[in-house]
Amino acid sequence: MYEGTSAPVSEEVAGGDGDATRLVGSDRVLAVLKELARYPDGVGLEELTRVMGSPKPTVHRALGALRRAGLADQGERGRYVLGDEFLRMAFAHHEDRPEHVRVRPVLEALADRFGETAHYAVLDGREVVYRAKVDPPSGAVRLTSTVGGRNPAHATGVGKTLLAHQLDTVAAVEAWIGDAPLERRTPRTLCTAADLHRELRATLDRGYAVDDQENESGVNCLSLPVYATSPTAPSGAVSISALTYRTPLHILVEAVGEIRELLGPLGRSRQ
C-alpha cells in the first residue's frame, strides 16, 4: 500500500553498510521513516515489512537510504530506530519554533469554521495568558481580548482545561486558591474550592472544559488541551469563544469531535 509513483531519489554511491544504492521512490522512503517513528524501542525488518505491506527488498532499500542520511540506525540485534541526525534536526526545529506558531493554523481553521474567535493560552499562576488569537472573518462581531492579555484561570475554559491536569483533589484546589478569594467575574463564576474541584473533575473526564458565561456575560467558550511541547502534559489550551446569541454553548459541545479533528496530533496525549 506504500508503493508510490513519485520520482525516484537520485542514485548515490554505496553506503557504509556495503549495499549498492538502488533507486528508491521518495514516497517509499518517507513512508518507512514515518512508520519507523512509531517504534521508539526499534523494529525488525520482518515486522516492518509485514506492517507496511510492502516487499521486503523495497523496505530494506529504503532503510539503507535512511541509514546513509543518518535518519535511521540499526542496533546490535538488527532492530531499526530513528537516527541521531533525525532527532537532532527535529529537536532543533522544535526548540526554535514557538508553540503558538504551530497552533495558529488550528486557530484559523476554528475561527473560519465557527465564525467565532479562537484563542491559544497558557497558565501563569492564577491567570491565563493569551499567546495567540484569530478573529472570525471580517464583518462578524469580535471579542476585545488581546495577545498578551490575561484573565482569571478559574473563570475561563482555557484555565479550567489546564488546571484540571494539575489539581486532582479538593486539597490541591484549596492550596492553589490560598488566602486570596477567587474573583467573581459574573454571577456564574465558580468561586469555591468544592465547586471548582467538581468542575475540574468533569473537565478531565470529558476531555474538554466549558465557560458558560463565567468570565464575561454573553460569551461562552469550549476549550481543549494542546500537547505542543510534551506528549503527556498540556503546554496550553485552545478555545473557541463565542457570543451566546450567535453560537450557544450546546452548538460547541455538539461539535467537540470536529474540533478534536481540527486539532489533530496537537490535541492528543500519548500517556
Disulfide bonds with the S-S distance in Angstrom:
none
